[in-house]
Amino acid sequence: MFAFLSWTVRAWSRTLRYKRLGFAPVQEARAQGPVIFALWHDELFAPCYLHRDEQIVAVVSASRDGEILAQVMARLGFQLARGSSSRNGMQAVRRVLQLIERSRSDAVLTVDGPKGPRHEVKEGAVYIAAKSGLPVVPVRVHAHPVKRFSKAWDKFQLPLPGARCVVHYGRPYTLSSKKINSLFLHQERERLQAALHALTLEYQSRRAEE
């Protein structure tokens, strides 16, 4: 089943019309070492295929639904760290830090996952970035047309065949300090939240000028 699902995802994704915005600074940062991609859970579909076979480390929920995502992502060439805030959370954090250090690979985190609240940055990405010392890359996906699953907690977006998918990368940035406390985590969560929101405003401005 998982092999067929993975094949379906690849076939579906090959119909999409991809465009990257702001990717040059990200490539420059990646030439110096790994980065941490930070994106919303509902915008995960398009980047998974675009960054396939790059051995990026992905944190995936230890839930039953997470198992489906994990199997597909593994077949797309991602390394996996399983866990969430409610199940094996610290185990997943340790695992992703080990994989980053051992393989010198990038990581990707859905910063509001695995259960929300939707579009609210949690502490996991900030904590991992602080412990690893890696720069954070905010990422937004602007796709049209999409099927939006309104009953899902994240209102997951599935780009329809032939959809235009703009993957929009923010400028990589490093955290202000490695001293981890509640104030630091709060400030850096707010910083990442603002960076993701700024990408939306930037894209809307671009569209208005076209």
C-alpha positions in Angstrom: 0.0 0.0 0.0 2.7 2.5 1.0 4.7 1.8 -2.2 1.6 2.6 -4.3 0.8 5.7 -2.3 4.4 6.9 -2.7 4.1 6.3 -6.5 0.8 8.2 -6.6 2.4 11.2 -4.7 5.3 11.3 -7.2 3.0 11.0 -10.2 0.6 13.7 -8.8 3.5 16.0 -7.9 5.1 15.8 -11.4 2.0 17.5 -12.8 2.5 20.6 -10.6 4.1 23.8 -11.9 6.7 24.7 -9.4 8.4 28.1 -8.9 10.9 29.0 -6.2 11.1 32.5 -4.7 14.0 33.7 -2.6 16.0 30.5 -3.0 19.4 31.9 -3.9 20.3 33.0 -0.3 19.1 29.6 1.0 21.5 27.9 -1.4 24.3 30.1 -0.3 23.6 29.2 3.3 23.4 25.5 2.5 26.8 25.7 0.9 28.2 26.6 4.3 26.3 23.9 6.2 22.8 22.5 7.0 19.8 24.7 7.6 16.4 24.1 9.3 13.4 24.6 7.0 10.3 25.8 9.0 6.9 25.7 7.4 3.2 25.2 8.3 1.8 21.7 8.5 -0.9 22.3 5.8 1.6 23.4 3.2 3.8 20.3 3.4 2.8 18.5 0.2 4.6 20.6 -2.4 8.0 20.9 -0.7 8.1 17.1 0.0 8.4 16.4 -3.7 10.5 19.5 -4.5 13.1 18.5 -2.0 13.0 14.7 -2.6 16.1 12.6 -2.4 18.0 15.2 -0.5 18.2 13.1 2.7 16.7 16.0 4.7 15.8 15.1 8.3 12.0 15.3 9.0 10.2 15.1 12.3 7.1 13.1 11.8 4.4 12.4 14.4 4.4 9.0 16.1 0.7 8.7 15.6 -1.1 6.3 13.3 -1.7 9.0 10.8 2.0 10.0 11.1 3.0 6.5 10.0 1.4 7.0 6.6 3.3 10.3 6.2 6.5 8.7 7.4 6.3 5.9 5.0 5.7 8.2 2.0 8.5 10.6 3.1 11.0 7.8 3.6 10.3 6.7 0.0 10.8 10.3 -1.1 14.3 10.2 0.3 13.9 11.8 3.7 15.5 10.7 7.0 12.9 10.4 9.8 12.8 11.3 13.5 9.5 10.1 14.9 7.7 11.8 17.8 5.6 14.7 18.8 4.9 17.0 21.8 2.6 14.3 23.3 4.4 11.1 22.3 8.2 10.6 22.4 8.8 14.3 22.0 12.3 14.5 23.5 13.2 11.2 21.8 12.4 12.8 18.5 14.4 16.0 19.4 17.5 13.9 20.3 17.1 11.8 17.2 16.9 14.8 14.8 19.9 16.4 16.5 21.9 13.2 16.1 20.9 12.8 12.5 21.8 16.4 11.7 25.2 16.1 13.4 26.0 12.7 11.9 24.9 13.2 8.3 25.3 17.0 8.1 21.9 17.1 6.5 19.2 19.8 6.5 16.1 19.4 8.6 12.5 20.3 8.0 9.9 21.0 10.8 6.2 21.7 10.5 6.3 24.3 13.2 2.6 24.1 14.2 2.3 20.3 14.1 1.3 17.7 14.7 -2.0 18.9 16.2 -1.9 22.7 16.2 -3.1 25.2 17.0 -3.0 25.9 13.3 -0.4 28.5 12.2 1.0 29.0 15.7 4.7 28.4 16.0 5.6 25.8 18.8 8.8 25.6 20.7 10.2 22.5 18.9 11.8 24.3 15.9 13.2 27.0 18.1 14.7 24.5 20.5 16.3 22.4 17.8 17.7 25.4 16.1 19.2 26.7 19.3 20.7 23.3 20.2 22.1 22.7 16.8 23.2 26.3 16.1 21.8 26.0 12.5 20.1 28.9 10.6 16.3 28.8 10.3 14.7 29.2 6.8 11.0 30.2 7.0 9.0 28.7 4.1 5.6 29.4 2.7 3.7 27.6 -0.1 1.3 29.5 -2.3 -0.6 27.0 -4.4 -3.6 27.3 -6.7 -6.0 25.6 -7.2 -6.0 23.4 -4.1 -8.3 21.0 -2.3 -8.6 22.2 1.3 -9.6 19.6 3.9 -11.7 21.9 6.1 -12.4 19.3 8.7 -8.7 18.6 9.4 -7.1 20.6 12.3 -4.7 22.2 9.9 -7.0 22.6 6.9 -4.5 20.6 4.9 -3.9 21.9 1.3 -3.6 19.4 -1.6 -2.6 21.1 -4.8 -4.8 19.8 -7.6 -3.2 18.3 -10.7 -1.5 21.0 -12.8 -1.7 23.5 -9.9 0.8 26.4 -9.8 2.9 26.0 -6.6 5.1 28.8 -5.5 7.5 27.8 -2.8 8.6 31.0 -1.1 11.8 30.9 1.1 12.6 33.6 3.6 16.2 34.7 4.2 18.0 32.3 6.6 18.7 33.7 10.0 20.4 32.5 13.2 18.9 32.7 16.6 19.9 35.5 19.0 21.3 33.2 21.6 22.0 29.6 22.6 20.9 30.2 26.1 17.5 28.4 26.3 14.9 29.6 28.7 11.2 30.5 28.6 11.8 34.1 27.5 14.2 33.1 24.8 11.8 30.5 23.4 8.9 32.9 23.5 10.9 35.7 21.7 12.1 33.3 19.0 8.7 31.8 18.5 7.4 35.3 17.9 10.3 36.1 15.6 9.6 33.0 13.4 5.9 33.6 13.4 6.5 37.1 12.1 8.9 35.9 9.5 6.3 33.4 8.1 3.6 36.1 8.1 6.0 38.5 6.3 6.4 36.0 3.5 2.6 36.1 2.9 2.6 39.9 2.8 5.6 39.9 0.4 3.9 37.4 -1.9 0.7 39.4 -1.9 2.7 42.5 -2.8 4.4 40.7 -5.7 1.0 39.5 -7.0 -0.5 43.0 -6.9 2.4 44.3 -9.0 2.1 41.6 -11.7 
